[in-house]
Amino acid sequence: MSDAVLPDVLTFIEGSVGRIRLNRPKAIHALTPGMVDIITRALLAWRNDDAVVAVMIDHAAAPDGDPKLSRGFCAGGDIALIANSAKTDCVEAEAFLFHEYRMNHLLFVYDKPTLVFMDGITMGGGVGIAAPCRYRVATDRTMFAMPETGIGLFPDVGGGWFLPRLPGRVGFWLAATGARIDGADALAIGLASHYMPSDTLDAVKAQIVAHPENLLAILDAAHQTPPPAKLDGQRAYIDRLFASDRYEDILAALAADGSEWANKQIAVLATKSPQTVKVALRQLAEGAQFTDFADNMRNEYRIGHHVIRRPDFVEGVRAVIFDKDNAPKWTPATPEEVTDDLIDSLFAPLPPEKEWTPLPELGARTA
């Protein structure tokens, strides 16, 4: 066996299945610009390849089964790169977001069946890969979250589309608090289409490679009833106490409720960027009204362009990623100080030449 270092993402055709396998275990398979480029080029190539009937996305096993490196699926995007760019001219950060959002959109509109195995941590950029897929498998190892309010960013990569379309107000709660949910929860609210034990996945993948024309039937047969969803017991609280799109109203409702659950949410929210929570609530409210996923991604790119220039993003990444003191100093420091004018400025359109656009290849599909 060669000792050659493999790429951070592997793309290959097995049988009639296009395979995308994330292969950056030391970073929990977090996406780099190069990975986004490789995935996008593979998906574009397979669109018009009649030999490819379906696309399957997963992550590579950790070397030697090292449990410290076995936490995949995908922990997000290259936040360090974005933050370092944000400290200077933002050019690299903007390019990364632009192309990552094009990949998200390509997966959303892809007209061949797409299947993802969310076997492990699935956060941020990993959600951006998983959520647009037609079939989404959760497992006993799934840990799903959109934790961006904790680093001063916002729940992007399509979060503005997918989160408000979850039942009740659960998507707004996920966006505001960055709460982590498991595979049973993901299935219960529709983030996953199927659930199966992690140790059954290799056999299921082999069946799909052998008979991709039976992909859905294979998934249905392998699907198992998960443990009771813990989230079910919180749904009534979430729908009632996170009912408003106004952050101050949510905080007031939580304080008035006074339950142990509500007090926990207040404590969690106190650690989050007030600016980002307000951005997320507006982003999801607007996203719920869009009828075209491309419009959502254009909106998110505008937010991203502006937010990375605000102090909370660099400070949040410093506190959580670089220094790891988990003590960010947010600016503004309180929800009341985050004015409507500030939020409006973060949603402002960009000059025409800077606006996000889908991949040009999507408008030139061959017969």
Disulfide bonds with the S-S distance in Angstrom:
none
